[in-house]
Amino acid sequence: MYLEHLSLTDFRSYAQVDLALGPGVTVLVGSNGIGKTNLMEAIGYLATLSSHRVSSDGPLLRFGTERSLVRARVVRGGQTTVLELEINASRANRGRINRSNPVRARDLLGICQTVLFAPEDLALVKGDPSNRRRFLDELLVSLVPRHAATRTDYDRVLKQRNALLKSARTGKFTAGHEATLDVWDQHMARAGAELLHARLELVERLRPHLANAYTQLTDGSKEAGAIYRSTLQNLMDDDGGTAPGGGGGSAVAGSAGAEDLRGLRVEDLTARYVEAFAASRRKELERGISLVGPHRDELELILGEAPAKGYASHGETWSMCLSLRLASYYVMQDDARTGGSAPILILDDVFAELDVQRRRKLAAIVSGAEQVLVTAAVDADIPDELSGRRVKVIPGGIDE
């Protein structure tokens, strides 16, 4: 898969810009703050409907405008698809595929696939669990676009359930509300079970690739791993459940618990969530918030015998972040071998953050991808392994 053309209208700093692209390596060079990342952000947004820099769509619109347009021509296995995404300030975003009638923005998911490396990735290791949950869910949706609806359904039910629980703290909770809460418990259990089941399967696919990628980037003296820690499993352990490993906090115990959950069907997980909600209701009513569910789960990253967060050095942290992105690329490649398409690789100002050894190793790994898009402030930041077309980014546009 590769992007053949990108056009932006009123996106970030650009009133209008057009960029011709092609297979292989393209390096966009320009001074900091000039708009290189805006171009990469637009491609990433087209692929995932989210930005790696901000949590809302507002900043994506050029100041003073009400809508932004991202257009792209994607070539996948010899077939060309024209995508258009309209980002709106005051109404739902819309998309078009091959200039058809408008469709929901999420109908574009899965057509253009990317893996984006950026300095913000440090939050994958150093940040709070929401960063790692987001990483999992975005990869999940890229692989199986229908899970965008799974996430949306879960978020909607969670919001409704939290509103009911909050009313208990303000003294407005009645017996009728409790009956309504029982209904929302059922909805949330089903939506949560589907999301949990999908995440657990994805983590199993990621684990070997994560270990392999970390070995490729380092001297191999430490092994990288990942453990999915579910609040569902934690509650079962705390209540004296029969999960392997018991209620211990060790990596081994957490891994065993996740494996126990991974063997369950969605229906089984749904039933366990219903039980967990009942067991935690008193605490949830006291605190006015949902304490159990995928929204509070954790993907713990392990380096050697210790958690990466808090124990990894700066260089090790960078290697772990890069390994996570590479692992997601390898998972997508696995899908490409069974009828999918390898994703576009985007490296946004990453090489300036790395030492010479990591630069060269990362460049050697990604150089064989069908399309690699790189941004850098100066040519000297780009390793020789990534020789390719150079494009100069200037204020407000491109200097071909």
N, C-alpha and C positions, 0 to 999 in steps of 0.2 A: 504494500500500500504506500502511496505517496501523494503529497499535495502538489497539484500542478499550478494552481493560482490561488491567491488570497486577495480579497478586497475588503477594506474596512471603510465604513461611513460613520462619522461621529462616534468613534470608539476611542475612549481615553483622550489622548492628545491629538488624534488624527481627525481632521475634517474629512479627508479622503486620501486613501493610499492604496496602491495596487502593487502586488509583489508576485513576480513570476518565479516559480520554483520547479524543481525536477528531482529525479532520483539521485542518490548519492549524498555527499556532504555539501551543505551550504552554510557558510559562516557569515553572520551579520555582525559587522564591526562598526562601532560608534562610541562616542564618549558617554560616560554615565549620565543618566537622566534624559537621554535624547529620544527614547521611545522604543528601544529594541525589545525590551521585555513586554511592552504593550502588544507587539505583534505575536509573540509566543503565547501570551496570555489569551489572545483571541482564538488561536488554534486550539489551545487546551480547553477553552470554554466551549467551543464548538463540539468537542469530543465528549465532555463530561457534564456540561451545563453548570459548571462551577469554576471559580477562579482560585488559583493557588496563592493569591495575594490578599483578597478581601472576601468577607463572608456574605455580602449583599451585592445586588446588581447595580445599585445607584452609582458608585464610583466608575463603573464601566462606561457610562454615558459621558460624552464630551460636555464640559460644563455649560449649562444654559440650554441644553437640548433635551428633548423628550423621548427620543428613541435612538438606538444604535443598530447598525446592520453589519453582520459578518457574513461574507459570501466566500465560498471556496469550491474549487473543482478538485474532486478526489478521484484518483485512479486506483482501482482495486482489481487485480487479476485481469487487466485489459479492459475492464468496464469503467466508464467515466460517469460520475454522479455529481450533479451540481447541488450544493447545499446552501440554504440561506436561512439565517437566524436573525430574527428581529427582537431586540432587547428593549423592553418598554419601561418607562418610569411609573406609569399609573395603571397599567393593565397587564394581563398575562402575556408572557413571551410567546412568540409564534414562530413556526418554521415552514420552509418550503423544500420539497425534494424534486429536483428536475423541473423547477418552475411550475409545479402543480398548485392546486388550491392550498391555502394555508392549513397547517396541521399543528397539533400540540408540539411544543418544543421538544418534549421527551421522545417524540416519534423519530427524531434524528439520531438518538443514541445508538451506538453500535456501528454506524456507517463510517465515521472517521474515528479511528482509534489512535491514541497517543500515550506515550509514557514520558512524563515531564520531570526533569531533574532541575532543582532550583535551590538557592541558598536557604529558602524557607523550609526546606526538608529537614533541617536540624531539629525542628519541632517534632518530627516523627519519633525521635529518641528523647529529646530533652523536654518536650512539652507534655501537656496533660493527656489523659487517655482519649479525649475526643479527637485529637489529631490522628491517632492510630485507628480509631473506629472509622473516621472519615476515609483514611487510606484504604481500608478494607472495602468499604461500601462503594467507593468510586471504582475500584477495580472490579468489584462484583457486578456493578451495572455495566461496565465496559464489556465484560464477558457475557453477561446475560441481561440484556436491556430490560426485560420484563421486571427485573427486581427494582427498577426505579419506582414502579407502582407499589412494590412491597414496602419500600422505605417510606413512601408517601402515606400509605395506609397506616403504618405503624406510628408515624409522627402525628397524624391526625387523631388517632385513638389516644395516644399518650397525652396530647394537649387536652382532650375532653376529660380524661380520667384525672389528670392533675387539677383541673378546674373544680371537679367534684371534691377531691381531697382537700383542696384549699378552702372550700366553703365550710368544711368541718372545723377548721381553725378559727373561723370568724363567727362560729355559733349558729350558722344557717343550715347545718346538716340535719336532715330529718330521716325518719324511717323510709320515706319515699325515695330520698336520695340514696340510701343504702341499697335499695332494690335496683336503682339505676346503676349503681356502682357494680353490682353483680353482673349486669348486662355488659358493661364496659370491660369488666374482667375477662369475659369470654372473648370479646373482640380483640382485646390486647394480647391475650394468650395465643390466639391463632396467628395474628400478625407477627408477634414476637417469635413464635416458634418457627415460622417460615424464614425470618431474617436470621435467627440463630443457626438454623440448620444449614443455610447457605454459607454463612460465615465460617462455620466449623469445617465444611468441606473445602472452602477456599484456603483456609490456613493449612490444611493437610497438603494441599497442592503447592503452597508457597514454601513450606519448611525445607525440602531438599534443595530447592533453587536458591533460597537464602543462604544456606550453608555453602553451597557451591560458589555463589557470587562473592561471598566474603573471602573465601579461600583464593579466588582469582585476584582480588584486590589487595591482599595482604601476604604476609609470609606464611600464613597458615598455622601460626602457633596457637590460635584460639579458634574455637568453633562457635558460629553464630546460630542461634535458634530462636524460636518464637512459641509462646504458650498462650492459648486463649483461655482467659479466666472469666467464667460466666457467673453473674450474680445468682443465677438459678442454682448452680452447683454449690456456691458458697453457702446459700441458705440451707440446702439439703445437708451439707456437712455440719453446719452449726446446730441443726436440729437433730443431729444423731442419725443422719441418713446412712444408706448402705453403699454410698459411692466409694470406689477404691481410693485409698490414700487418706480418707478421713478429713478432718478439718485442719490439717497442718498447712503452713504457709510456704512450704518448700516448693521448688520447681517440679520435683518429682511428683508430689501430691497433686499439684495443679494440673500437670500433664495427664495424670491418670484420670482425674475427674473429667477433663475435656474429652478424653477418648471415650469415657463412659457415655457422655451425652452424644458424641458423634455417632454412636451406634444406634441411636434412637430415630424413629420416624418423626415426621412433623406432627402427626397425631399424638404420639407419645409425649413429645415436648410440650404440646398444647396442654395436655392433662397435667403435666408437672408444673407448668406455669400457673394453672388454676389453683393447684394446691399451694404453691408458693405465695400467691396473692392472698389467699385465705390466712396463711400462717403469719404473714407480715402486715395484715390489715391494721392491727392496733397501732403499730409503729408508724405506718403510713398516715393514718388519721391524725396522729399526734404531730407529725412533721408537715403534713399537708403536701406531700410529694410522693411520686412513685419510686420506690426503693429497689424494685426488682425489674429486670428487663434488659434487652440488648443495649439500651441507651446508657447503661451504667457498667457495661462489660469492659474488659481490658485486654489488649493484646500486649503481653509482656515480652520484651525483647531481651534475650539472654546472650551474653558474651562470655564464653568459658563457663565458669561456675557461678557467675554473678549477674544480676540485672545490668543491662547496658546503661540505663538511666541512673546517674549518680556514681557509677563506677568506671565507665569507659573514659579514656582520655579524649582530647579533642580530635586527634587523628582517628582513633577508633570509632568515635561517634560519627565522623564523616563517612568512614568506611561502612558502618552499619546502615546509614541513610542511603548511600549509593547502592548497597546490596539489596535493600528493600525494593528500590526502583528497578534494579536489574532483575530481581526475582519476579516482579510483576511482568516485566518484558518477556522473561522466559516462559511464564505461564501463558501469556498471549501467543507466544510462538508455538507452544504445544497445541493450542487451539488451531493455529494456522495450518498445522500439519494434517488436521482433520477437516479441512474445508474452510477455515477462517482466513485471516490475512494478518501478517505481521504488522505491528503498530509502527507509527512514526515516532522516532526518538527526538526529543527536544532537550537540549542542555542549555539552560538559561543562566549565563554568568557563573557557571559552576567551576570552571577551571581556575579562575582567579582565587578561589577559596582553597585549592588543593596544592600539596607539595608536588615536586617534579615527578616523583615515583608514582603517586596516585594518578596524576594527570596522564602519564603514559600508559598505565595499566587500563584505566577507564577508556582512553581513546582506542587502544588496541581491541578492547572488547566490543565497543559499539560501532567501530568503523565499517563492519560488514553488513550493517542494517540497510534495508532498502532505501530509507531516507533518514538522514540525520540533520537536524537544524540546530545550529550552535550560535550563541551570542557571546560577544567579548568586547571589552573596551579597547583592547589593543591586540594586534596580530600575535605579539609575543606570548600571549596567554594560551594560544592554541598549539597543542603538540603536533609534531610533524606527521604523526599517524593519521591526522584528520585533515590532510591536504584536500582541497576541493574548491568550489566556487566561492569567491568573496563578494559580498554585497555591502556597500557603505550606507549606513543609516545617517541621515541628516535631519535637522529640525523640520518636522512636519512631513517627511517623506523619505524616498529612496534615491540614491545617486547611483545609477547603473553604470 
